[in-house]
Amino acid sequence: MLKLGDPAPLVLLASNTDWSIANFRGGLISRLQAEGYRVAAVAPDSGQGMRLPCESIPVEVDRRAVSPLRDFRLLRHLAGVYRARRPFAVLTFTPKLNVYGVLAARHLAAKVISNVSGLGSGFLGGGLMMRIMHALAYFRERGLVDSRKSSRCPRGP
């Protein structure tokens, strides 16, 4: 719990759709806000009129694209958002945001928590994204990533 008078730290939640944040992360947002954190969602506008219980920061994510140019634009945009907002923590929830969200935050003091659920098409489809994801997992498992900046939660049953 934060102390009275402390500035409220910002937690960014990044996903490839605002729909997934609105439908699957509402409880997390409410809890973070109840604990005194400011929360903002970094996601594309789905056009479905999602009403997020927090600030929304639009970002263009083509989750199925394998274009290095589009992905580089996403990386630059995320880095700009992170630099401007100076978050306390960034939580990412989809494969593309896990990869580029971590890279975008690498020069910040922010904690980055990447959530991987399911296999994700990045692991199934082959190509560049699969190679990047495998490399990141390899570096983490071999201790080549600073353990103070990265941790792995145990697998569930």
Secondary structure as GFF3:
##gff-version 3
##sequence-region A 1 157
A	DSSP	beta_strand	10	14	.	.	.	ID=ss1
A	DSSP	alpha_helix	18	24	.	.	.	ID=ss2
A	DSSP	alpha_helix	26	34	.	.	.	ID=ss3
A	DSSP	beta_strand	38	43	.	.	.	ID=ss4
A	DSSP	beta_strand	55	58	.	.	.	ID=ss5
A	DSSP	alpha_helix	68	85	.	.	.	ID=ss6
A	DSSP	beta_strand	89	92	.	.	.	ID=ss7
A	DSSP	alpha_helix	95	104	.	.	.	ID=ss8
A	DSSP	beta_strand	111	114	.	.	.	ID=ss9
A	DSSP	alpha_helix	120	124	.	.	.	ID=ss10
A	DSSP	alpha_helix	127	141	.	.	.	ID=ss11
###
